[in-house]
Amino acid sequence: MPTVLTIYFENPFWVAVLERIEGDEVQAARFVFGAKPSEAEIDAFVQADYVNLLDRLSEPVPLKKRVTRSINPKRQQRQIQKEVASSGVRTKSQEALRLEMERHKRASVQRRKDRAHEEAEYKRMLKVEKRKKKRRGH
């Protein structure tokens, strides 16, 4: 189970991506540094936040099996251009991070709906109580 930590520049921030490959699946987690991290900051990150990043790994994404078959270079180039035009260039770790972000977004939307429903219920309860007080003849 190899684990790889990659630090790269993603305009305008420096980002660390942790990838864990198990068999034919990959998991990924992302940490944003902000400004370019120094060696000391990277060491501090590895010592302090590395374990937290391991806990935040995304759901496993299956790796595609590669077929080792000889193919005409021109045909291969056309296929690559077609794939890039249709889906863009993505690594497996970026795909895992995208899926994780979508999962968080769905959970956030659900929490927001639940909160709005609870607030509406609370306001309705206040209205009912107010109506009852008015009927008592205060």
N, C-alpha and C positions, 0 to 999 in steps of 0.2 A: 504494500500500500504506500507508494511514493507520494510525498507531499511536496509541492513546489510553491515557493513564495516568489512572485514576480513584482518588481516595482517599475512603473513606467509613467510617462507624462501623458495625461489625457487633458488636453487644453481646457481650462486654465489650471488644473490641479495635478499633483502627483498622487498616484493611486497604487496601493498594494493589493494584489490579487493572490489569494491562497487557493491552490487547486489540489484536490486529493483524488487520485485515480485508483479505483478498486476494480480489478477485472475488466469488464467492458462498460463501466460507468464512471462518470466524473462528477465531483461536487466542487463548488466554488463559493468563496466569500470575498467581499471587497471592503477595503478600508481606505478612506481618503485622507491623505496627509495635509493637503493644502499647498504650502510653499515647499520648495525642494528640501527633502529631509537630509540632514547631515548623517554621518556614520554613527554618531552618538545617539541621534534620534531613532535611527533604524535599530540599533542595539537595544535601546530602551523599549521600543515597540515589540521586538521579538521576545524580550524578557517579560514584559508586563501584559501586553494585549494579544499575544499569539494564541494563548489558550482560549480567550474569549472569541477570537476569530474562528478557531476550530469548532466552537460550539455553535456558531452562526452559519455553518456550512449549509448550502442550499440542498434541495432535494436532488437525488442522483439523476443525471441525464445520460441515457445510453449512448455509447460511442458506436459509430457505424463501422462495420467491418470493411476493410479495404481489399479490393480485388486486385491481385497482382497479375494483370494481363497486359500484354503489349498492345499499345494503341497508337494509331497514327498521330504524330505531334500536331498536325493541323486540326484534326478532329478534336483532339484533347483541348486545344486552345479555344475552339468554338464552344465546346461544352463548358469550359471554365467561364467564358464571357457570358454565356446564357445564364449560368447559375448566379454569377455576381450581379447581373442585371436584375434577376428576379428576386433574390433575397439579400443581397449585400454580403460583404465579407464578415463572417463572425467566427470566433473561435468557440470551442465547446464551453470554455469557462464563461465567456460572455453570454452564451445561450443559457447556461445555468443561472447566471446572475439575473438575466432578463426574466426568466421564469419565477425566480425568487421575488423580484420586484413586483411582478404581476400578482403573486400570491398575497404579498403584503398589501397591495392596493385593494384587492378584493376584500380582505379582512378589514381594512380601514373603512371602506364604503359600508360594509355591514355594521360596523360599530357606530358609524355616523347615523345610519338609518335607525338603529336600535335606540340611540340617544334621543333622536328627534321624536320617535314614537313615545318614549318615556316622558319627555317634556310635554307633548300634546296631551297625554293621559293625565299628567299632573295639573295642567291648566284646566282640563275638563273637570277634574275633581274639585278644584277651587271654585269653579262656576257653580257646580251642583251645591256645594256647601253654602255659597253666597245666596243662592236661590232659597235654600232651606231656611237660612237666617231671616230673610225678608218675609217669608210666609209666617214665621213665628210672631211677628209683630213687634220687633225690637224698636 
